[in-house]
Amino acid sequence: MHAVTAFDPTTGAQLWTYTGDSHSGATLVDASSDGGLYAVSSGTPASVPYLVRLDPATGHSTPAQPTAEVSALNNTTSVVAYR
């Protein structure tokens, strides 16, 4: 299972780990200019993965807000830009 883990840069101590909202896994995607982190929460067998914004201090997630569809990858998948 993938997870996003934050470490203290001075001590190397682990600060938090995000394993997805359903604890089924997560993958770091990008960092925002205001210091937020974006990750894909893997979802569950009954749901699809989705993008979340992680608080860099706590690792708490909030759903990312879509801004515009960017491009279609195939007939069933599309890429959406988030802010």
N, C-alpha and C positions, 0 to 999 in steps of 0.2 A: 504494500500500500504506500502511496506517495503522501507526503506531508510537507507543510511549510513550517520551518522552525526558525526562530529568531534567537540570536546570541548577543550578549553584551560584548561590544568590541574591546573593552578594556580588560575584563576579567575572563572572557570566554565562557561565562556561565550561560546556560540555556535560560531564556526568558519565557518563551511560550512555544507551543506547537499547535498548528491548525491542521486537523485531519479531515476537514470538510464538515458541513453542517450536519450530515448524517453519519459522520465518522467512517465514511467509505473511501476516503482519499481526497487529496487536493494537490494541485499543481500551480506553482507561482507563474504568473503570466507577465507582469510588468509593474513598475513603480510609477506613481503620478508625481507631478511637479510639486505638489503640496506634501509629499512624504507618505501618502497612502500607498498601499500595496494592492494589487489585483491578483486574484487567484481563481481557478476553476474548481468548484466544489463538485466532486464526482457524482453526486446524487445517490440514488438507490437503485436496485434492480427495477423498481416500478417508476422511476423518474429519470429525467435526462440531466446531464451536467449543466451547470449554470455559473455565471460569473459573479463574484462577490468582491467587495472592497474590504480589506483588512486594516484595522487600526494598528499601526506599527508599534505602539506602546503596549497594547494588550492582546492583540491577535483576534479580537472580537470581529465578527463579520457582519456586514450589511449587504443586501442585494445591490449590485451595481445597476445604474439607471441607463437604459439604452438611449443613444442619441440618434443613430442613423444606421441603416443597413449598408454595408460596404460592398460586398460582392457575394455571388452564389458560388459555392464550391462544386455542387452537383445538384441533382434534382431534389434531394431531401435535406441538404445541409446549407446553411448560409452563415456568413460571418457578420457579426454586428459590432459596431464601434460603441464603446461605453465610455462614460465620463464619470 
